C-alpha cells in the first residue's frame, strides 16, 4: 500500500494525538477491516433498482445506520436494471460517499426477477438480504432478520401485516393469485410474503444451482426449502416515485408463477374434454332416439352454431394454455443467459 493510501487510512482513524505504536496498530486494523469488507463481507444487501434516482439517497440514509449498528462487515449490491433515468449516475455518486456500495449495471431492462438473480449471484456475504429501494421494505427489520439467522435459521422471510399504498384491486388480485397458486401447485407460497428476506450462504448457493432462465423467484425461494423463520412488518407507502408494475405486467407475472410450478392447467383440459365429449355423446344419442323411435326431427341451426362456437372457444383456450408451456420450453431450450452485465462499479 502506498504512502498516500496509508495517510488516508490513518486520518480516518482520528488518532492524531496518539503515540506512534498505537497509531500503527489502528491503521493495520482499519486496513484489515476494509479488506474484509471488500473480499468477504458477512452480510450482503441486494437491491434491484429500476428508475429509482429519486429514492436511492433516502434509502441509504435509512439503511446505513442499521447496517453500522449490526457491528458486522457488509456490502450493498445495487443492480441497475437498465434504468432510463439517472439511477446509475446517482449510484456512482453515492459510491463515492459509501465504500460498501457495489454497482452491477445490466445491459438493458431484464425485469426484477433477473435483476434479483444477478444480485444473488454477485453477492459475497455469508448472509444475503434482498430488499427493495422504495422503502416499502423497512431497513430496520434487517436487524431482526440477522438475529434469527444467528439463531440458526437459513431463511428469514418478511411477512406484511399491511399493504399500505396499494390499490384495493391489486390487493384482491394478489389474494386470489396466492389462493389459486397454492391449490394447483406442488409448492406453497405463503400469502403476504414477497422477496424481502435473508438467506444464508448455503441457500444462495442452492439457488445458483437452478438452471432455468424463466424465473418466478417467490416460487424458487419456496422450492429450495431450508429452515425458515418469519418476521412480521408493516409495509409503508413508497418513499418516492411510482411502481413500474402495471396490470398487464402483474397478469403476466401471475401466469409465469402458475406455469412455472404447476401442470394442472394442462391436465384440466383432459378432464374438460372428457366431460364435453360425454355430454355431446349423450346429447347425440338422445337426438337419435327421438328421431328413430318418436319420429321427431330436431331442427337446430341456432343450437348447432352455439355448440360449434362454444367448443371452438374451449379449444382455443386450451391451445392458448398449451402455447404458454410450449413458449416456456422454447425460451429454455435457447439457453440464453438470465441477464447480461454491462459493467461493475
N, C-alpha and C positions, 0 to 999 in steps of 0.2 A: 504493500500500500504506500503510495507516495506521500510526501511531506504535507502537501496541501490537504489531502484527504484526512490525515491524522489530526491536523489542526482543526479541521471542520468537525470531526468526531469529538475532539477534546472540548471544543466550545459548547457542543450540545450537552456535555456532562455538567456544566455550570459549577465547575470546581476550580475557579481561577485562584482561590486563596489557599488551596490545599498544598501539601508538600509533594515533591516530585514522585515519590514512590506510590502514594495513593492515587495520584492522577493517572499514572501508567496502568495501574490495576483497573481503574474505572474505564479508561479508554479501551482496554482489552475487552472488558465486559460489554461495552457498548458495541464494539465491532462484532463480537461473537453473537450478541442478540440480534443485530441487524442481519448477519449472515444466516442466522437461524430462521428469521422471518422470510428471507428470500428463498432459501433452499428447501426447508422442510417445516412449514408452519403447522401449528397444532390444529388450527381451525381455518377453514376456507369459507368465505361468504360468496355465494354465486348469485349474480344479479343480472338477469336478462334485461336489456334496455332497448326500447324502440320509441323514438321520438320523445325522449324524456328530458330534454335540455332544461326545462323549467324546474324540474323537481329534484335533480341529482344533488345539488348543493344542500338543500334542506334534508334530503335523505341521509347524506353523510354527516350532517350536524347531529342527527339523531343516532346514527349507527356508531360512529367513532367512540363516543363516551361509553357506550355499552360494551364495546369490544375491549377498550382500555381497562374497564372495570373488572373484566374477567381475569386479568393477570396472566393471560396466555398469548403466545405468539399467534399471529393471524395474517391472513391476506384477504383482500376484497377483489374478486374476479368479476369485472364487468364484461358482459358480452354485448357488443353493439350490433344489433340485428338489422343492419342495413338501414339505419335511421336516415330520414330525409331532411331532418332539421340539423341543428348544430350539436347534437348529442356527443359525437366523437370529439369535437373541439373542446366542449365543456369537460369531458372526462380527462382529456390530456392536460387541461389547466389544473384540474383537481389533483391529478397525479403529481404535479409539481409541489403541492402542499402536503400530500399524504403518500409516504413511500410505500405504504402497504398495498396500494392500488395496482392491479394489473388490468390491462385492457385487451380483450380479444375482439378484433374487428372482423366481422364476417363480410364476404364479398358482395352480398345482397341480403334482402329480407327473406330468410328461410322459414320464419314462423317461430313462435315461442318454444314449441317442443324441441326444435332443432337447436335453438339458442341455449336452452337449458341443458341439452345433451352436450353441447360444446363446453359449457361451463363446468359440468361434472367431469368431463374428460381432461380438462386443463387444470382443475383444482388439485392441489398437492397436500392438503391438510389431512390430519388423522380423522377429523370430522368435517363434514361439509354441510353447510346450511344453504338452502335455496330460498330466496326471498325476492319479492317484487320491490321496485324502487318508488312506487307511488304512495308508500306509507300506509296502505291498507293492511299490510302485514306489519304490526308494531315491532320495531327492533328490540324493545325491552323484553319481549318474550324469549329472545335468544338465550338470555340468562337461565331461564327455566329449562330450555332445551339442553343446555350444557350440563345442568345439574342432573337431569335424567340420564344423559349419556354417561356421566361419571358414575351413576348408579348401576351401569351395566347394560343399558338399552342400546340396541344398534340403530333403531329408528325412533325418532320422536316427531310426531306429527302435530300440527296446529289445527285445532277444531274451532270453527267460527261459531260463536254464540249469537251473532247478529250479522246481517249483511247490509250494513248501512251504506247508503248511496247507490244501491242497485234498484233498477226498475222492478215493480211488482211482477211484471210478466217474465222477467229474467229469473226471478226467484222461483216462480211457479214452474218455468221450463226446467230449471235445474233440479227441482224436486221430482218432477216427472221423469227426467232422464235417469237419475240415480235409481229410482224405483224400478223402471223398466230394465235398465242395465243389470241390476243385481238379480232380477228374476230370470233373465235369459242367459246370463254369463256364468262361466265357471269361476270367475274371480269377482269377489265382492269389493266394491269401492264404498267406504263409509260416506254418508252424506255430510256435507259441510266441511269436508277435508280436501284441501287443494294441494298446491305444490309447496306451500310453506312448511318446511320440515328440516330436521337434522338427520344426517345419515353417517354412520361410521365408515371408516375406510373400506372394510370388507364388503359393505353393502354397495358402495360406489364401484368397487372392483367387479362385483357381481353384475351390476347394471352395464358396465362396459363390455361384458362378455356377450350381451344380447346383440344379434346380428341385424335385426330388422331396421330398415330406414324409414318406414312409415310408423311414426311413434305416437302413442297416446300415453303420455308419461304417468298420469294418475293410475292407469291400469298397470303399467310396467312397474311402478313403485309397489303396488299391491301384489303383483305376481311374484316378485323376488322374496317376499316374506321377511323373516328375521324378527327378533324380539322387539316389540313395539310398545311405546308409551304415548299417551295422548295428553296434550296441554291445551286447555281452552283459552280463547281470547276473544275480544270484541273487535270486529272489523270496523275500521273508520272509513270515512269518505276519502276519495283521492285528494292528496295534498295539492296537486296541480295537474293541468292537462285533462284530456279525456281518454277513455279507454279506446283502444284500437279494435276491440271486438264489436261486431255488429250482429244482427240477427242471422244473416247468411253465414258468417264465419262460425257462429255458435252452432248452427244447424249442421254444417259440415264437420265441426268438431265432434258433435254427438254421433254422427254417422261413423266417423273414424273410431270412436270409442266402442261402439257396438260391434262393428265388423272386425275390429282387432282382437276381440276376446270372446266372440260367440259365433257359432254356426247355426243357431236357431233360426235366423231369418231365411236361411236356405232350406232348412228342414220343414219349416212351416208350409212351404209351397207344395211339398209332397202330400202333406195331410190335407191341405185345402183342395188340391187337385183330386185327391181320392174322394173327398166329400162331394165336390161338384160333379164328378163322374158318376157317383152313386145316385145323386139326385136326378141327374139327366137320364140315367138308365131307367129309374123308377117312373119318371115322367113319360119317357118314350113308351114304356111298357103299358102305362095307363092309357095313352092315346091309341095304341094298337088294339087293346082290349075293347075300348069304346067303339072303335071303327069296325072291328070284325064281329063282335058279339051284338052290339046295340045298333050298329049301322049309323052311328053319329059321327059325321065329319067334323074335324076341328079346324075351323078357319083360324089362321094365326099369323098373318103377316106382321102385325104390330108386335105380338109376343115374340115372334121369331127374331125380329130386329133387336128387341130389348135383350134377349138372351145372347145374341151374337155380340152386341156391344158390351154387355156385362162380361162375357168370357174373354173378349178382346182386351178389355181393361185389366182384368185379372192377369192375363198372360203378359201384358206389357209391364205391369208392376213386378211380376216375377222375374222377367228378363232384366228389369232395372236393378233389382237386388242382386241377381246373378252377376250383372255387369259391375257392380260395386266391388265384389270379391275378385272378379277377373282383373279389374283395374288395379287392385292392390297387388295381385300376383304379377302383373305386368311391370309395375314400378319396382317391386322387389327383385324381379328377375334381371333388371338392368344393373343392379348393384351399384347405383350411384351413391356417392357419399351423402351423409345426412346434412352436411354443411361444408362450406369452403372458407378457410380463414384467409383474409386479405393481408392481415398483419397483426403483430402483437406488440404492445407498447408497455 
